[in-house]
Amino acid sequence: MEPIIQLFTEWQAQMLILGPVVAGFGVAVWFIMNALSGIMPEWMNNARGWIQRILFGAIVLGLAPALITAFIALGGGGG
């Protein structure tokens, strides 16, 4: 059982580094896309809703490890 716990601990540490980078990239692309909406081609404006949903998913998945770690710290880890 110890190797599995160690694996998830390492994975969590890696996701805490990578997650905010993914979320920040998603927010930056979302703002750039909205700022340039007037000059985007028609096909890109038509797909704008789907692109925003994908970016929102990337932001949520990027912030999820940090939120889960914060909730675990608040709750004492269930121990």
C-alpha positions as CSV (number, residue, x, y, z in Angstrom):
1,M,0.0,0.0,0.0
2,E,2.9,2.3,0.7
3,P,4.1,2.5,-3.0
4,I,0.6,3.5,-4.1
5,I,0.5,6.3,-1.5
6,Q,3.9,7.4,-2.6
7,L,2.9,7.4,-6.2
8,F,-0.2,9.6,-5.5
9,T,1.9,11.9,-3.3
10,E,4.4,12.5,-6.1
11,W,1.6,12.9,-8.7
12,Q,0.0,15.5,-6.4
13,A,3.2,17.4,-6.1
14,Q,3.7,17.5,-9.9
15,M,0.1,18.6,-10.5
16,L,0.5,21.4,-8.0
17,I,3.3,22.7,-10.2
18,L,1.7,22.1,-13.5
19,G,-1.9,23.0,-12.6
20,P,-1.6,26.7,-12.1
21,V,0.4,27.0,-15.3
22,V,-2.4,25.4,-17.3
23,A,-5.0,27.5,-15.6
24,G,-3.0,30.7,-16.2
25,F,-2.6,29.8,-19.9
26,G,-6.3,29.1,-20.2
27,V,-7.2,32.5,-18.7
28,A,-4.7,34.3,-20.9
29,V,-6.0,32.7,-24.1
30,W,-9.6,33.4,-23.0
31,F,-8.9,37.1,-22.5
32,I,-6.9,37.4,-25.8
33,M,-9.7,35.6,-27.6
34,N,-12.3,38.0,-26.3
35,A,-10.2,41.0,-27.0
36,L,-9.7,39.9,-30.6
37,S,-13.3,38.8,-31.2
38,G,-13.9,41.7,-33.6
39,I,-11.2,40.6,-36.0
40,M,-11.5,36.9,-35.8
41,P,-12.6,35.0,-38.9
42,E,-16.3,33.9,-39.1
43,W,-15.5,30.2,-38.5
44,M,-13.7,31.1,-35.3
45,N,-16.6,33.2,-34.0
46,N,-18.9,30.4,-34.8
47,A,-16.8,28.0,-32.7
48,R,-16.2,30.5,-29.9
49,G,-18.6,28.9,-27.5
50,W,-16.9,25.5,-27.8
51,I,-13.5,27.1,-27.4
52,Q,-14.6,28.9,-24.3
53,R,-16.0,25.6,-22.8
54,I,-12.7,23.9,-23.5
55,L,-10.7,26.8,-21.9
56,F,-13.0,26.8,-18.9
57,G,-12.4,23.1,-18.5
58,A,-8.7,23.6,-18.6
59,I,-8.9,26.4,-16.0
60,V,-11.0,24.1,-13.7
61,L,-8.7,21.1,-14.1
62,G,-5.7,23.3,-13.6
63,L,-6.9,24.7,-10.3
64,A,-8.4,21.4,-9.1
65,P,-5.2,20.0,-7.5
66,A,-4.6,23.3,-5.5
67,L,-8.2,23.3,-4.3
68,I,-8.2,19.7,-3.3
69,T,-4.9,20.2,-1.4
70,A,-6.4,23.2,0.4
71,F,-9.5,21.3,1.4
72,I,-7.4,18.4,2.7
73,A,-5.3,20.9,4.7
74,L,-8.5,22.4,6.2
75,G,-10.0,19.1,7.1
76,G,-6.9,17.5,8.5
77,G,-6.7,14.8,5.8
78,G,-9.5,12.6,7.3
79,G,-7.2,11.3,9.9
